[in-house]
Amino acid sequence: MDKIREIFESVVKQSDADWQVFSSKLVRREYPKKTLLLKTGETEKHLSFIEKGIVRFFMPREENDLTTAFIFENEFFSAYDSFLTQTPAIYQVETLTDATVWHITHADLQEIYERTSVGNRIGRHAAENLFLKKTKRELSLLNDSAEERYLKLFTERPELIRHIPLKYIASYIGITPQALSRIRRRVRG
């Protein structure tokens, strides 16, 4: 929980009273690898923070799932469109590794916005970070070659290569596992 406060404090200083209100609403849970945190058709009820582990967002397909995001330690995540509108999600969220996650419910977050002096600024910060990640991915898919997307991913997040199956990385950068193997051989060679 200290890491969450540290991240918030980097955005806006908050009183101990405000932190007490916020932290009292956080629930810590541990999940084993491959736990579905949200299924297609369910409504996202939480804004979450990963203390430990990796989470994957994906759209299930008969052949190969379409991976849309990876979330790592010390990052916030949520099926944010579903969370904001309180409507069913069209994708799923699962743990790729054993994970420790802090959750706050939609209702509790609304209460924090009303009861604390910094709640809205903290919520805006989390929302802006989620938006920037999404925009960065979309622009990369539109502007970069598959090899450039792989190299950026490898440079920015080397932990991906160690902990995430290559089929998910291939799906995330928009290519087949075979095409990823060719790129990896070229890059190493």
Solvent accessible surface area in square Angstrom, and as a share of the most:
residue,aa,sasa,rsa
1,M,74,0.33
2,D,126,0.65
3,K,77,0.33
4,I,2,0.01
5,R,60,0.22
6,E,103,0.46
7,I,36,0.18
8,F,3,0.01
9,E,39,0.17
10,S,95,0.62
11,V,50,0.29
12,V,13,0.07
13,K,152,0.64
14,Q,17,0.07
15,S,60,0.39
16,D,107,0.56
17,A,69,0.54
18,D,15,0.08
19,W,28,0.10
20,Q,114,0.51
21,V,24,0.14
22,F,8,0.04
23,S,14,0.09
24,S,71,0.46
25,K,44,0.19
26,L,21,0.10
27,V,70,0.40
28,R,113,0.41
29,R,109,0.40
30,E,117,0.53
31,Y,39,0.15
32,P,89,0.56
33,K,123,0.52
34,K,102,0.43
35,T,35,0.20
36,L,68,0.34
37,L,45,0.22
38,L,8,0.04
39,K,101,0.43
40,T,68,0.40
41,G,47,0.45
42,E,78,0.35
43,T,31,0.18
44,E,16,0.07
45,K,103,0.43
46,H,50,0.22
47,L,13,0.06
48,S,4,0.02
49,F,4,0.02
50,I,0,0.00
51,E,62,0.28
52,K,100,0.42
53,G,8,0.08
54,I,8,0.04
55,V,0,0.00
56,R,3,0.01
57,F,15,0.06
58,F,11,0.05
59,M,43,0.19
60,P,57,0.36
61,R,122,0.45
62,E,183,0.82
63,E,156,0.70
64,N,102,0.53
65,D,43,0.22
66,L,68,0.34
67,T,0,0.00
68,T,43,0.25
69,A,26,0.20
70,F,17,0.07
71,I,9,0.05
72,F,11,0.05
73,E,86,0.38
74,N,64,0.33
75,E,31,0.14
76,F,16,0.07
77,F,7,0.03
78,S,7,0.04
79,A,0,0.00
80,Y,48,0.18
81,D,81,0.42
82,S,2,0.01
83,F,3,0.01
84,L,107,0.53
85,T,86,0.50
86,Q,61,0.27
87,T,66,0.38
88,P,83,0.52
89,A,3,0.02
90,I,116,0.59
91,Y,33,0.12
92,Q,25,0.11
93,V,2,0.01
94,E,10,0.04
95,T,0,0.00
96,L,5,0.03
97,T,30,0.17
98,D,80,0.41
99,A,3,0.02
100,T,6,0.03
101,V,0,0.00
102,W,23,0.08
103,H,11,0.05
104,I,4,0.02
105,T,50,0.29
106,H,41,0.18
107,A,73,0.56
108,D,36,0.19
109,L,8,0.04
110,Q,65,0.29
111,E,57,0.26
112,I,4,0.02
113,Y,51,0.20
114,E,148,0.66
115,R,144,0.53
116,T,14,0.08
117,S,99,0.64
118,V,15,0.09
119,G,1,0.01
120,N,96,0.49
121,R,116,0.42
122,I,8,0.04
123,G,7,0.07
124,R,142,0.52
125,H,39,0.17
126,A,2,0.02
127,A,27,0.21
128,E,80,0.36
129,N,52,0.27
130,L,23,0.12
131,F,128,0.53
132,L,107,0.53
133,K,78,0.33
134,K,127,0.54
135,T,39,0.23
136,K,115,0.49
137,R,39,0.14
138,E,79,0.36
139,L,93,0.46
140,S,21,0.14
141,L,71,0.35
142,L,144,0.72
143,N,109,0.56
144,D,25,0.13
145,S,58,0.38
146,A,23,0.18
147,E,52,0.23
148,E,84,0.38
149,R,30,0.11
150,Y,9,0.04
151,L,68,0.34
152,K,94,0.40
153,L,19,0.09
154,F,89,0.37
155,T,104,0.61
156,E,85,0.38
157,R,64,0.24
158,P,65,0.41
159,E,40,0.18
160,L,0,0.00
161,I,41,0.21
162,R,172,0.63
163,H,92,0.41
164,I,6,0.03
165,P,60,0.38
166,L,64,0.32
167,K,115,0.49
168,Y,20,0.08
169,I,0,0.00
170,A,0,0.00
171,S,18,0.11
172,Y,35,0.13
173,I,3,0.01
174,G,49,0.47
175,I,35,0.18
176,T,75,0.43
177,P,51,0.32
178,Q,114,0.51
179,A,20,0.15
180,L,1,0.01
181,S,45,0.29
182,R,123,0.45
183,I,9,0.05
184,R,44,0.16
185,R,146,0.53
186,R,145,0.53
187,V,61,0.35
188,R,166,0.61
189,G,99,0.95
